[in-house]
Each structure stands twice: as structure tokens, then as C-alpha cells.
Amino acid sequence: MKVCKNGNFAVDMKEGKVILGGKRLYITLRRLCEELIENYDNFEDSCIIGLQPRGVLLSDKIVNFLSSKAGKGPIVYGKLDITFYRDDFRIREKPLAASPTEIDFLVEGKKVLLVDDVLYTGRSVQAAMTALQHYGRPSSVELLTLVDRRFNRHLPVKANYVGITVDSLDDAYVRVDWGEKSTDHKILLFPKKSE
């Protein structure tokens, strides 16, 4: 694999092209958190909900950062599984594996921040909005995503907070890999999703 000097760009498509990684990805995550601190009033009357499974990996990092920087008490945080709210769960060839939903609070009247790693067609967000109704009626809902694939939307969904925007072909696949160390985190682009 060929890697440029700063370690952020790989060209071996079998392993994926690194489009953001290492220190640059850390800076992107930090910027997203700073935007949240700026726009949420000490996280009172609000909550963060990560979408299972991959959005939770991102939301864990965001909640950890905010808890250490925001200053006011614990952040109300939950994890939402959308498996059985997806519009394709009955027509898939392979059965979907559900993840646990961990929400021990109501979202009634709260400002909700949904967190997912990649915004692609918008269908996951639609499923999350449907699932969220079981926990009350929020005062507002915002979306944070690390990667926005803006030209592949099937539904009119737009993120309020975006790490990076990736313009790629329809059959290309974007994946966020969370390594054990922060320097191992990276966003990869593949020519198409492998089975």
C-alpha cells in the first residue's frame, strides 16, 4: 500500500482509500463537539441518542468529550436500535441482527441530537425518527453525522452537524473504522461494498 507523508491517504482499493484519519479526524471530531457546546445550552433539557450499532461508536466519543468539556452535570445519553423500523428488514436476503436499545428516559419536551456515522440514503434516520416516537415527543430533533454522502439521498434528510462531505459514485461504500487508539481512527472509501 502506498501512503503519503502525512499518513492520511492510502491508494490500495482492496483495503480502501483513507479519506480522513489520524490527527485530522481527531480535529474534525473536536470541531463537531465545539459546535455542540456552542449550540446546546449546557445540555439542559436535551439528550444525545446514538444509532446502533455504528452511530454509537461515534456518539460514545462525542459524549466522553462533552462530559469532560461541557462542565454541567452528566449528559443524558441513550442508544437506539432501528433494526425493526427499517423499511427493508423484511425483504433482505440475510436476517438483520438487532442491537440493544438503551434508553431509560423519555424524550418528551427534550432537544434530541441523533448521532450516526454515515448519512447515506436517509432511511436510517427515517427509521430512527419512527422508533424515537415510542419515547415521547421531543421539542426538536437534530442530526449529527461524521460523513455526509450528499448526492445519494433517497429521502429529504439533512444533517445539522457534519464532519466531512464525501461525493462518490452510488455503488461506492464509505466506512468509519475506529481503531484502538485515536491515531488509528479513519474514514475509508471502497469502490463498492463487499459482501
N, CA, C and O of each residue as an XYZ file, in Angstrom:
780
protein
N       0.826     -1.173      0.000
C       0.000      0.000      0.000
C       0.875      1.242      0.000
O       1.857      1.311      0.738
N       0.527      2.218     -0.818
C       1.261      3.476     -0.838
C       0.557      4.470      0.082
O      -0.664      4.618      0.031
N       1.328      5.139      0.911
C       0.771      6.123      1.831
C       1.569      7.400      1.691
O       2.797      7.362      1.617
N       0.876      8.544      1.654
C       1.591      9.810      1.539
C       2.250     10.174      2.860
O       2.016      9.508      3.869
N       3.068     11.217      2.871
C       3.885     11.565      4.030
C       3.074     11.807      5.301
O       3.508     11.419      6.385
N       1.909     12.439      5.190
C       1.160     12.728      6.412
C       0.342     11.534      6.889
O      -0.316     11.628      7.925
N       0.361     10.416      6.168
C      -0.304      9.189      6.612
C      -1.804      9.186      6.440
O      -2.481      8.309      6.976
N      -2.346     10.148      5.704
C      -3.797     10.263      5.599
C      -4.374      9.767      4.282
O      -5.594      9.798      4.119
N      -3.569      9.315      3.342
C      -4.105      8.951      2.043
C      -3.501      7.643      1.549
O      -2.321      7.585      1.206
N      -4.313      6.601      1.516
C      -3.865      5.304      1.015
C      -4.491      5.066     -0.350
O      -5.587      5.557     -0.620
N      -3.811      4.321     -1.213
C      -4.321      4.127     -2.565
C      -4.667      2.676     -2.887
O      -5.075      2.394     -4.013
N      -4.525      1.766     -1.967
C      -4.868      0.368     -2.196
C      -6.371      0.187     -2.013
O      -6.858      0.175     -0.883
N      -7.124      0.043     -3.133
C      -8.575     -0.016     -3.056
C      -9.088     -1.318     -2.448
O     -10.251     -1.393     -2.053
N      -8.239     -2.345     -2.367
C      -8.661     -3.577     -1.704
C      -8.884     -3.310     -0.216
O      -9.806     -3.859      0.388
N      -8.042     -2.473      0.364
C      -8.173     -2.116      1.767
C      -8.956     -0.820      1.944
O      -9.271     -0.447      3.074
N      -9.269     -0.144      0.883
C      -9.992      1.116      0.951
C      -9.053      2.302      0.907
O      -7.898      2.223      1.327
N      -9.567      3.392      0.396
C      -8.817      4.639      0.330
C      -9.125      5.435      1.595
O     -10.287      5.715      1.887
N      -8.103      5.793      2.330
C      -8.292      6.586      3.543
C      -8.566      8.025      3.120
O      -7.715      8.675      2.513
N      -9.761      8.517      3.446
C     -10.083      9.897      3.070
C      -9.946     10.864      4.241
O      -9.895     12.078      4.049
N      -9.887     10.319      5.451
C      -9.614     11.143      6.626
C      -9.169     10.222      7.743
O      -9.781      9.180      7.979
N      -8.116     10.602      8.424
C      -7.628      9.747      9.501
C      -6.692     10.482     10.431
O      -6.327     11.635     10.200
N      -6.310      9.782     11.500
C      -5.314     10.297     12.431
C      -5.680     11.627     13.046
O      -6.798     11.809     13.526
N      -4.746     12.555     13.034
C      -4.926     13.852     13.671
C      -6.036     14.660     13.014
O      -6.772     15.370     13.700
N      -6.164     14.562     11.701
C      -7.212     15.318     11.001
C      -8.598     14.850     11.427
O      -9.510     15.666     11.556
N      -8.770     13.553     11.645
C     -10.059     13.040     12.105
C     -10.334     13.496     13.536
O     -11.467     13.845     13.867
N      -9.311     13.496     14.380
C      -9.457     13.983     15.752
C      -9.898     15.451     15.750
O     -10.770     15.841     16.527
N      -9.296     16.256     14.880
C      -9.650     17.677     14.784
C     -11.103     17.833     14.331
O     -11.820     18.705     14.820
N     -11.526     16.993     13.405
C     -12.914     17.025     12.929
C     -13.885     16.690     14.057
O     -14.903     17.363     14.222
N     -13.576     15.657     14.830
C     -14.424     15.287     15.972
C     -14.473     16.421     16.999
O     -15.533     16.741     17.538
N     -13.335     17.010     17.253
C     -13.277     18.112     18.220
C     -14.105     19.300     17.737
O     -14.804     19.934     18.528
N     -14.028     19.602     16.441
C     -14.814     20.710     15.878
C     -16.309     20.455     16.050
O     -17.058     21.359     16.420
N     -16.743     19.215     15.781
C     -18.155     18.872     15.958
C     -18.582     19.084     17.410
O     -19.651     19.634     17.671
N     -17.762     18.656     18.334
C     -18.076     18.819     19.758
C     -18.134     20.288     20.159
O     -19.004     20.687     20.932
N     -17.211     21.094     19.637
C     -17.215     22.523     19.940
C     -18.487     23.182     19.400
O     -19.043     24.075     20.041
N     -18.949     22.747     18.225
C     -20.202     23.266     17.679
C     -21.368     22.920     18.596
O     -22.253     23.748     18.815
N     -21.375     21.710     19.131
C     -22.443     21.300     20.036
C     -22.424     22.123     21.319
O     -23.474     22.548     21.801
N     -21.246     22.347     21.870
C     -21.121     23.159     23.088
C     -21.650     24.567     22.823
O     -22.284     25.172     23.688
N     -21.386     25.080     21.630
C     -21.827     26.416     21.268
C     -23.352     26.492     21.110
O     -23.956     27.516     21.429
N     -23.972     25.415     20.621
C     -25.397     25.452     20.279
C     -26.331     24.827     21.304
O     -27.544     25.011     21.214
N     -25.807     24.105     22.261
C     -26.642     23.492     23.294
C     -26.371     24.206     24.622
O     -25.222     24.326     25.046
N     -27.422     24.670     25.261
C     -27.301     25.433     26.495
C     -26.973     24.501     27.656
O     -27.865     24.064     28.383
N     -25.692     24.203     27.824
C     -25.213     23.307     28.884
C     -25.907     21.941     28.869
O     -25.892     21.219     29.866
N     -26.503     21.600     27.749
C     -27.170     20.308     27.552
C     -28.317     20.075     28.533
O     -28.668     18.934     28.835
N     -28.894     21.167     29.023
C     -30.092     21.051     29.851
C     -31.289     20.833     28.938
O     -31.351     21.405     27.850
N     -32.239     20.011     29.369
C     -33.434     19.687     28.584
C     -33.076     19.159     27.196
O     -33.783     19.413     26.220
N     -31.973     18.424     27.127
C     -31.557     17.831     25.853
C     -30.993     16.440     26.115
O     -30.707     16.071     27.255
N     -30.842     15.687     25.051
C     -30.244     14.356     25.167
C     -29.556     14.009     23.854
O     -29.859     14.567     22.800
N     -28.628     13.078     23.950
C     -27.917     12.573     22.776
C     -28.290     11.107     22.622
O     -28.256     10.340     23.584
N     -28.646     10.728     21.395
C     -29.015      9.342     21.119
C     -28.209      8.852     19.926
O     -28.327      9.380     18.820
N     -27.386      7.833     20.167
C     -26.595      7.215     19.111
C     -27.378      6.087     18.460
O     -28.063      5.322     19.139
N     -27.272      5.989     17.138
C     -27.964      4.928     16.408
C     -27.100      3.677     16.399
O     -25.941      3.710     15.984
N     -27.680      2.571     16.863
C     -26.977      1.291     16.888
C     -26.806      0.762     15.471
O     -27.686      0.980     14.639
N     -25.720      0.082     15.167
C     -24.558     -0.091     16.026
C     -23.464      0.950     15.778
O     -22.748      1.315     16.710
N     -23.319      1.432     14.540
C     -22.138      2.230     14.186
C     -22.203      3.672     14.676
O     -21.168      4.285     14.938
N     -23.400      4.212     14.801
C     -23.519      5.566     15.315
C     -23.137      5.666     16.779
O     -22.704      6.719     17.247
N     -23.301      4.554     17.509
C     -22.959      4.527     18.929
C     -21.448      4.667     19.130
O     -21.008      5.289     20.096
N     -20.666      4.102     18.236
C     -19.210      4.229     18.347
C     -18.804      5.700     18.274
O     -17.899      6.140     18.983
N     -19.483      6.453     17.410
C     -19.225      7.889     17.302
C     -19.806      8.636     18.498
O     -19.133      9.489     19.078
N     -21.046      8.327     18.874
C     -21.685      9.066     19.969
C     -20.968      8.837     21.300
O     -20.928      9.740     22.135
N     -20.400      7.643     21.511
C     -19.603      7.404     22.725
C     -18.453      8.400     22.821
O     -18.192      8.958     23.887
N     -17.776      8.617     21.713
C     -16.637      9.540     21.693
C     -17.100     10.979     21.938
O     -16.454     11.734     22.665
N     -18.215     11.342     21.329
C     -18.744     12.693     21.490
C     -19.178     12.935     22.937
O     -18.851     13.968     23.519
N     -19.910     11.989     23.512
C     -20.374     12.145     24.901
C     -19.191     12.206     25.865
O     -19.205     13.002     26.804
N     -18.176     11.386     25.650
C     -16.983     11.430     26.510
C     -16.308     12.789     26.446
O     -15.919     13.343     27.474
N     -16.167     13.327     25.237
C     -15.536     14.633     25.075
C     -16.376     15.718     25.737
O     -15.851     16.551     26.476
N     -17.683     15.710     25.472
C     -18.562     16.740     26.017
C     -18.642     16.680     27.535
O     -18.691     17.716     28.198
N     -18.653     15.472     28.087
C     -18.731     15.324     29.539
C     -17.524     15.948     30.218
O     -17.634     16.488     31.319
N     -16.380     15.873     29.565
C     -15.169     16.445     30.159
C     -15.048     17.941     29.897
O     -14.348     18.637     30.633
N     -15.726     18.455     28.848
C     -15.567     19.858     28.473
C     -16.776     20.728     28.783
O     -16.617     21.912     29.081
N     -17.979     20.171     28.719
C     -19.183     20.995     28.844
C     -19.349     21.583     30.237
O     -19.807     22.716     30.382
N     -18.980     20.823     31.261
C     -18.958     21.387     32.590
C     -20.174     21.198     33.468
O     -20.028     21.207     34.690
N     -21.360     21.028     32.924
C     -22.557     20.955     33.767
C     -23.131     19.552     33.794
O     -23.777     19.124     32.838
N     -22.903     18.838     34.878
C     -23.546     17.556     35.122
C     -23.425     16.538     34.001
O     -22.828     16.809     32.960
N     -24.000     15.363     34.229
C     -23.937     14.315     33.211
C     -24.873     14.620     32.041
O     -25.929     15.227     32.216
N     -24.478     14.199     30.874
C     -25.291     14.367     29.672
C     -26.231     13.174     29.570
O     -25.805     12.030     29.726
N     -27.508     13.437     29.309
C     -28.485     12.369     29.134
C     -28.180     11.701     27.791
O     -28.192     12.351     26.746
N     -27.911     10.412     27.837
C     -27.392      9.695     26.663
C     -28.079      8.334     26.524
O     -28.230      7.595     27.497
N     -28.487      8.025     25.304
C     -29.107      6.744     25.024
C     -28.627      6.160     23.720
O     -28.000      6.835     22.904
N     -28.937      4.873     23.537
C     -28.552      4.147     22.328
C     -29.801      3.504     21.747
O     -30.519      2.787     22.443
N     -30.059      3.763     20.470
C     -31.310      3.354     19.842
C     -31.063      2.356     18.717
O     -30.289      2.615     17.795
N     -31.738      1.203     18.812
C     -31.681      0.218     17.726
C     -32.854      0.461     16.788
O     -33.991      0.620     17.234
N     -32.577      0.491     15.488
C     -33.628      0.785     14.500
C     -33.925     -0.410     13.598
O     -34.653     -0.272     12.615
N     -33.376     -1.573     13.915
C     -33.464     -2.748     13.041
C     -34.883     -3.011     12.547
O     -35.100     -3.160     11.344
N     -35.848     -3.068     13.457
C     -37.201     -3.450     13.074
C     -38.061     -2.269     12.647
O     -39.264     -2.414     12.432
N     -37.443     -1.108     12.526
C     -38.127      0.069     11.988
C     -37.659      0.377     10.568
O     -38.185      1.279      9.916
N     -36.676     -0.370     10.099
C     -36.155     -0.171      8.747
C     -37.203     -0.608      7.726
O     -37.966     -1.542      7.973
N     -37.236      0.065      6.590
C     -38.225     -0.285      5.572
C     -37.813     -1.501      4.742
O     -38.570     -1.944      3.879
N     -36.629     -2.038      4.995
C     -36.171     -3.202      4.219
C     -35.921     -4.437      5.072
O     -35.402     -5.428      4.559
N     -36.276     -4.415      6.368
C     -35.870     -5.532      7.217
C     -36.579     -6.838      6.850
O     -36.064     -7.913      7.157
N     -37.733     -6.776      6.210
C     -38.451     -7.999      5.820
C     -38.025     -8.530      4.455
O     -38.303     -9.684      4.130
N     -37.367     -7.721      3.669
C     -37.044     -8.140      2.297
C     -35.561     -8.447      2.083
O     -35.146     -8.718      0.956
N     -34.773     -8.407      3.131
C     -33.347     -8.714      2.998
C     -33.127    -10.212      2.879
O     -33.859    -11.017      3.456
N     -32.100    -10.566      2.116
C     -31.758    -11.985      1.955
C     -31.206    -12.569      3.250
O     -31.532    -13.695      3.626
N     -30.374    -11.793      3.922
C     -29.801    -12.243      5.194
C     -30.558    -11.561      6.330
O     -30.890    -10.380      6.228
N     -30.832    -12.288      7.408
C     -31.527    -11.646      8.538
C     -30.644    -10.592      9.196
O     -29.425    -10.742      9.279
N     -31.274     -9.542      9.652
C     -30.552     -8.478     10.346
C     -30.385     -8.843     11.815
O     -31.270     -9.457     12.411
N     -29.272     -8.472     12.388
C     -29.023     -8.709     13.813
C     -29.326     -7.419     14.574
O     -28.767     -6.362     14.282
N     -30.213     -7.528     15.543
C     -30.578     -6.359     16.338
C     -29.536     -6.110     17.425
O     -28.895     -7.038     17.918
N     -29.383     -4.847     17.783
C     -28.529     -4.428     18.894
C     -29.442     -3.935     20.010
O     -30.605     -3.621     19.758
N     -28.942     -3.863     21.225
C     -29.828     -3.414     22.317
C     -30.146     -1.925     22.226
O     -29.301     -1.115     21.845
N     -31.375     -1.584     22.584
C     -31.745     -0.185     22.792
C     -31.541      0.105     24.263
O     -32.037     -0.627     25.119
N     -30.818      1.165     24.561
C     -30.533      1.537     25.946
C     -30.983      2.981     26.175
O     -30.177      3.912     26.188
N     -32.286      3.133     26.354
C     -32.852      4.449     26.634
C     -33.728      4.300     27.869
O     -34.804      3.707     27.797
N     -33.280      4.832     28.999
C     -34.040      4.727     30.242
C     -34.636      6.069     30.639
O     -34.742      6.381     31.825
N     -35.024      6.862     29.647
C     -35.607      8.180     29.881
C     -36.596      8.473     28.757
O     -36.583      7.808     27.721
N     -37.446      9.465     28.966
C     -38.364      9.916     27.926
C     -37.755     11.112     27.215
O     -37.031     11.901     27.820
N     -38.047     11.241     25.945
C     -37.548     12.382     25.182
C     -38.582     13.513     25.133
O     -38.362     14.534     24.483
N     -39.698     13.324     25.819
C     -40.775     14.314     25.845
C     -40.241     15.696     26.205
O     -39.671     15.898     27.277
N     -40.439     16.646     25.285
C     -40.038     18.023     25.521
C     -38.549     18.296     25.453
O     -38.124     19.429     25.682
N     -37.749     17.296     25.148
C     -36.296     17.476     25.090
C     -35.828     17.834     23.672
O     -36.484     17.519     22.679
N     -34.697     18.488     23.620
C     -33.996     18.699     22.354
C     -33.135     17.456     22.139
O     -32.237     17.181     22.935
N     -33.401     16.708     21.078
C     -32.731     15.433     20.834
C     -31.676     15.608     19.747
O     -31.937     16.198     18.699
N     -30.494     15.092     20.011
C     -29.442     15.034     18.991
C     -29.242     13.575     18.614
O     -28.747     12.784     19.417
N     -29.629     13.216     17.390
C     -29.371     11.876     16.863
C     -27.967     11.859     16.285
O     -27.548     12.820     15.641
N     -27.231     10.762     16.515
C     -25.855     10.648     16.031
C     -25.715      9.366     15.221
O     -26.048      8.281     15.698
N     -25.217      9.498     13.991
C     -24.910      8.340     13.158
C     -23.588      8.603     12.442
O     -23.215      9.755     12.221
N     -22.883      7.538     12.082
C     -21.557      7.734     11.495
C     -21.610      8.220     10.052
O     -20.865      9.128      9.682
N     -22.490      7.623      9.220
C     -22.561      7.984      7.807
C     -24.018      8.249      7.424
O     -24.888      7.411      7.660
N     -24.275      9.400      6.841
C     -25.594      9.710      6.288
C     -25.537      9.393      4.805
O     -24.796     10.020      4.048
N     -26.331      8.412      4.401
C     -26.292      7.938      3.014
C     -27.644      8.210      2.358
O     -27.842      9.289      1.798
N     -28.571      7.266      2.413
C     -29.869      7.448      1.755
C     -30.850      8.238      2.609
O     -31.787      8.836      2.081
N     -30.649      8.247      3.909
C     -31.572      8.900      4.825
C     -32.563      7.942      5.449
O     -33.333      8.329      6.328
N     -32.552      6.694      5.005
C     -33.529      5.718      5.503
C     -33.285      5.333      6.964
O     -34.239      5.071      7.696
N     -32.041      5.295      7.391
C     -31.748      5.003      8.801
C     -32.291      6.112      9.700
O     -32.811      5.841     10.783
N     -32.169      7.342      9.253
C     -32.674      8.469     10.036
C     -34.201      8.411     10.102
O     -34.790      8.678     11.150
N     -34.834      8.064      8.993
C     -36.286      7.913      8.996
C     -36.710      6.832      9.997
O     -37.660      7.027     10.756
N     -36.012      5.704      9.998
C     -36.318      4.628     10.938
C     -36.105      5.094     12.382
O     -36.883      4.748     13.271
N     -35.057      5.874     12.607
C     -34.774      6.383     13.956
C     -35.877      7.325     14.420
O     -36.272      7.293     15.585
N     -36.369      8.154     13.524
C     -37.447      9.084     13.892
C     -38.710      8.317     14.279
O     -39.416      8.699     15.212
N     -38.987      7.242     13.559
C     -40.151      6.413     13.880
C     -39.963      5.731     15.238
O     -40.872      5.740     16.068
N     -38.801      5.150     15.461
C     -38.513      4.463     16.728
C     -38.537      5.440     17.901
O     -38.972      5.087     18.997
N     -38.078      6.648     17.675
C     -37.996      7.653     18.722
C     -39.373      8.014     19.287
O     -39.483      8.403     20.450
N     -40.418      7.887     18.472
C     -41.772      8.235     18.907
C     -42.229      7.406     20.105
O     -43.111      7.842     20.845
N     -41.661      6.242     20.311
C     -42.023      5.401     21.452
C     -41.534      5.973     22.777
O     -41.923      5.492     23.842
N     -40.691      6.988     22.720
C     -40.106      7.559     23.929
C     -40.603      8.978     24.199
O     -40.025      9.692     25.018
N     -41.658      9.385     23.522
C     -42.245     10.700     23.741
C     -42.076     11.606     22.538
O     -41.547     11.217     21.497
N     -42.548     12.834     22.721
C     -42.497     13.829     21.654
C     -41.438     14.877     21.982
O     -41.642     15.711     22.864
N     -40.309     14.837     21.276
C     -39.253     15.813     21.577
C     -39.646     17.216     21.142
O     -40.499     17.387     20.272
N     -39.020     18.223     21.751
C     -39.271     19.606     21.320
C     -38.623     19.868     19.968
O     -39.137     20.649     19.167
N     -37.485     19.209     19.715
C     -36.821     19.304     18.416
C     -35.856     18.130     18.268
O     -35.435     17.516     19.248
N     -35.522     17.841     17.022
C     -34.563     16.771     16.728
C     -33.538     17.313     15.748
O     -33.886     17.899     14.722
N     -32.261     17.108     16.081
C     -31.172     17.473     15.172
C     -30.360     16.222     14.872
O     -30.432     15.230     15.597
N     -29.593     16.283     13.799
C     -28.797     15.138     13.357
C     -27.335     15.541     13.233
O     -27.005     16.566     12.637
N     -26.464     14.710     13.810
C     -25.020     14.855     13.655
C     -24.512     13.606     12.947
O     -24.830     12.482     13.333
N     -23.724     13.824     11.914
C     -23.112     12.706     11.208
C     -21.654     13.033     10.915
O     -21.308     14.177     10.621
N     -20.816     12.024     10.997
C     -19.401     12.234     10.707
C     -19.176     12.383      9.204
O     -18.363     13.201      8.771
N     -19.904     11.584      8.403
C     -19.749     11.609      6.950
C     -21.114     11.826      6.303
O     -22.069     11.112      6.609
N     -21.205     12.798      5.419
C     -22.424     13.058      4.664
C     -22.167     12.744      3.196
O     -21.376     13.413      2.532
N     -22.853     11.708      2.701
C     -22.793     11.393      1.267
C     -23.973     12.080      0.594
O     -25.000     11.454      0.331
N     -23.823     13.355      0.321
C     -24.953     14.217     -0.020
C     -25.646     13.907     -1.332
O     -26.817     14.257     -1.478
N     -25.004     13.282     -2.282
C     -25.640     13.046     -3.580
C     -26.340     11.698     -3.661
O     -26.771     11.301     -4.744
N     -26.464     10.990     -2.561
C     -27.056      9.654     -2.581
C     -28.346      9.580     -1.764
O     -28.774      8.488     -1.390
N     -28.959     10.706     -1.487
C     -30.135     10.729     -0.634
C     -31.361     10.200     -1.353
O     -31.611     10.558     -2.504
N     -32.136      9.337     -0.674
C     -33.420      8.869     -1.167
C     -34.558      9.640     -0.519
O     -35.655      9.718     -1.071
N     -34.299     10.205      0.645
C     -35.309     10.922      1.418
C     -34.793     12.325      1.741
O     -33.582     12.537      1.784
N     -35.692     13.283      1.969
C     -35.254     14.662      2.240
C     -34.734     14.823      3.667
O     -35.401     15.406      4.522
N     -33.544     14.303      3.908
C     -32.912     14.343      5.225
C     -31.609     15.126      5.100
O     -30.824     14.915      4.175
N     -31.397     16.029      6.048
C     -30.167     16.828      6.039
C     -29.624     16.894      7.457
O     -30.377     17.111      8.406
N     -28.323     16.709      7.602
C     -27.690     16.770      8.920
C     -27.461     18.214      9.339
O     -27.165     19.075      8.510
N     -27.603     18.467     10.637
C     -27.322     19.789     11.190
C     -25.837     19.974     11.454
O     -25.319     21.088     11.377
N     -25.150     18.870     11.767
C     -23.715     18.896     12.072
C     -23.042     17.816     11.238
O     -23.412     16.644     11.312
N     -22.043     18.219     10.438
C     -21.373     17.300      9.514
C     -19.871     17.392      9.700
O     -19.300     18.482      9.716
N     -19.228     16.221      9.843
C     -17.774     16.189      9.919
C     -17.152     16.472      8.566
O     -16.432     17.458      8.403
N     -17.428     15.604      7.586
C     -16.946     15.814      6.219
C     -18.038     15.400      5.237
O     -18.921     14.606      5.561
N     -17.957     15.953      4.044
C     -18.866     15.590      2.966
C     -18.080     14.795      1.945
O     -16.985     15.194      1.548
N     -18.640     13.660      1.513
C     -17.991     12.797      0.533
C     -18.905     12.671     -0.681
O     -20.048     12.228     -0.567
N     -18.395     13.060     -1.828
C     -19.134     12.894     -3.076
C     -18.535     11.695     -3.797
O     -17.371     11.719     -4.196
N     -19.336     10.647     -3.963
C     -18.821      9.420     -4.566
C     -19.901      8.764     -5.398
O     -21.069      9.149     -5.342
N     -19.499      7.769     -6.171
C     -20.447      7.034     -7.002
C     -21.437      6.273     -6.136
O     -21.164      5.976     -4.973
N     -22.598      5.958     -6.719
C     -23.655      5.268     -5.977
C     -23.213      3.941     -5.384
O     -23.604      3.606     -4.266
N     -22.394      3.171     -6.123
C     -22.023      1.841     -5.625
C     -20.790      1.873     -4.710
O     -20.376      0.833     -4.197
N     -20.215      3.039     -4.508
C     -19.087      3.154     -3.585
C     -19.606      3.017     -2.151
O     -20.786      3.236     -1.877
N     -18.708      2.654     -1.255
C     -19.078      2.412      0.138
C     -18.121      3.172      1.049
O     -16.903      3.109      0.878
N     -18.678      3.882      2.007
C     -17.875      4.627      2.973
C     -18.022      3.944      4.325
O     -19.135      3.635      4.753
N     -16.895      3.707      4.999
C     -16.919      3.063      6.309
C     -15.995      3.814      7.257
O     -14.907      4.249      6.879
N     -16.451      3.957      8.487
C     -15.623      4.567      9.536
C     -15.050      3.439     10.367
O     -15.798      2.628     10.914
N     -13.735      3.375     10.471
C     -13.053      2.374     11.299
C     -12.517      3.064     12.547
O     -11.754      4.027     12.465
N     -12.932      2.549     13.708
C     -12.465      3.086     14.977
C     -11.404      2.145     15.518
O     -11.727      1.112     16.103
N     -10.151      2.492     15.327
C      -9.055      1.683     15.854
C      -8.980      1.801     17.361
O      -9.697      2.601     17.963
N      -8.117      1.009     17.972
C      -7.976      1.033     19.441
C      -7.458      2.380     19.937
O      -7.885      2.866     20.984
N      -6.538      2.981     19.185
C      -6.002      4.292     19.557
C      -6.604      5.343     18.636
O      -6.999      5.036     17.511
N      -6.673      6.584     19.111
C      -7.262      7.647     18.290
C      -6.491      7.863     17.000
O      -7.065      8.314     16.008
N      -5.199      7.550     16.993
C      -4.413      7.709     15.772
C      -4.763      6.642     14.727
O      -4.401      6.769     13.557
N      -5.479      5.578     15.166
C      -5.880      4.520     14.232
C      -7.257      4.757     13.629
O      -7.663      4.012     12.738
N      -7.993      5.777     14.089
C      -9.321      6.066     13.537
C      -9.162      6.540     12.102
O      -8.249      7.302     11.784
N     -10.071      6.075     11.231
C     -10.006      6.529      9.839
C     -11.343      6.327      9.137
O     -12.146      5.474      9.515
N     -11.556      7.136      8.105
C     -12.712      7.012      7.239
C     -12.207      6.471      5.918
O     -11.292      7.030      5.314
N     -12.813      5.368      5.470
C     -12.358      4.670      4.265
C     -13.399      4.727      3.166
O     -14.601      4.697      3.432
N     -12.932      4.810      1.932
C     -13.803      4.758      0.762
C     -13.436      3.528     -0.051
O     -12.275      3.332     -0.407
N     -14.439      2.695     -0.344
C     -14.269      1.494     -1.150
C     -15.026      1.672     -2.460
O     -16.055      2.348     -2.480
N     -14.541      1.078     -3.568
C     -15.259      1.225     -4.837
C     -16.667      0.651     -4.791
O     -17.563      1.166     -5.460
N     -16.878     -0.416     -4.006
C     -18.228     -0.944     -3.780
C     -18.198     -1.790     -2.517
O     -17.148     -2.272     -2.091
N     -19.380     -1.959     -1.930
C     -19.491     -2.694     -0.678
C     -19.217     -4.161     -0.924
O     -19.785     -4.760     -1.838
N     -18.335     -4.751     -0.102
C     -18.059     -6.179     -0.224
C     -19.099     -6.951      0.569
O     -19.606     -6.458      1.577
N     -19.415     -8.138      0.127
C     -20.442     -8.965      0.790
C     -19.853     -9.695      1.968
O     -20.559    -10.438      2.650
